[in-house]
Amino acid sequence: MTGSTCKLNTSRPSDAVYWCESGSGEFSNSVNITVQKAQSVLTVSPSWLSAGASVTLNCRVKDQSAGWRFYWYKTVPDPSDNFYSYELLPGSSSGTEQDSYIVDGQTHTAGYVCRAGRGDPVFYTDYSQPQFVWSADFHSSASLTVSPDRAQHFTHFSVSLSCEGNSAEWRVRRSPENRYLSDCSTWRTMTGSTCKLKITSFSDAVYWCESGSGEFSNAVNMTILNKNIILQSPASPVTEGDSVSLSCKLRRQTFDSTVFFYHNEKVIQSDTRWELNISAVSKSDEGFYKCQHSRQESAQSWMSVQVSRLKSFSFAVPLIVGLVSGVVLVIPLLVLLCYRASDDSCFVRPVQSESANRDCVDCQSDNYSALLHGDVCVYETIRGPQEAEHDDEPEESSVYMNVQMRSATGQ
């Protein structure tokens, strides 16, 4: 309170009524002041992971004033609780001035949140709602399978979502478009690791599993349609080289005219067949598919194609074999070289002058003895009796050299 002015620290949410009282016992008018905590909003791009792509997180505060620092977290699921715990991402413990953050190397489904802070002591906004980046690829620690395995379903049909992996505790989560996420126990029945749902309304939603050990599974995008035609295509990624069948299905009637199949909005089959068969699917077959019959058109679904693990391994096999073969060949050579080096330590001979040099085949004298190892003639200096008699004479300088024999054909 400075004079007749009170300055409030609005760092915490509050809802209160304020008024003044004078020294003469009078009351002022009252004012109801509500202080709300600022909200953070997170967006994630892209929504679906692709090989080698980075993930960009953007955080904004509804209060657009300056001075905010941003804190970035990944979500860790806990099926025993309906919420997530949060772990700070690298480099954001003190916050970042930038309102964006890039995640590299993300390969599996993951959730993120953010919040902002400013001031001293720091006033933090609420955590944002979790936002997810999804991956369709399976991994051993957590996976989701759909039965029947298709991306589109008619209303009033049953679907089973099953979780598998390194956990005994699971929950199935759903993120409908423009709505908050929820888990199976709130809208259907979860029995063990399987969620069984009877589809009574049409909607688009992404489904995935979360394990008790904090893992996310692959995600599946399912479309529920209250119409007479759907495209039956795999909900899970198909493996390169496998055969794949896509079919056009009517709710009540049979096909009596031409059926059109589209791949990325281009007609790829148009006849009376209601199935599209791909004998050996490849990466070029990946994309959006839909079908059409008698002016009725299905929704489009994405078919994901993944590289065969066996094929990926086959690329590594020649490299591994080559490295092993190289090691196997090099080790004996190193052993041989070391052995010869240890045996051939006496390799020098004194040379008085160039005129005194002789071929290896003539090196026989009282002063030298020749040691032959393969095609190498090695000399060892031996101090003879003559040298003992001339100890008082000055020694001539000696030059040492290796002499290697050559065969007659090699000269």
Salt bridges, closest charged atoms under 4 A:
ASP63 OD2 - ARG118 NH2 3.24
GLU87 OE1 - LYS74 NZ 3.83
GLU97 OE2 - ARG69 NH1 3.75
ASP126 OD1 - LYS37 NZ 3.63
ASP183 OD2 - ARG173 NH2 3.67
GLU210 OE1 - ARG171 NE 2.60
GLU240 OE1 - LYS311 NZ 3.76
ASP256 OD1 - HIS293 NE2 3.47
GLU265 OE1 - LYS290 NZ 3.16
ASP271 OD2 - ARG273 NH2 2.75
GLU286 OE2 - LYS283 NZ 3.29
GLU297 OE2 - LYS290 NZ 3.27
ASP344 OD1 - HIS373 NE2 3.70
ASP391 OD1 - ARG383 NH2 2.43
GLU393 OE2 - HIS390 ND1 2.95
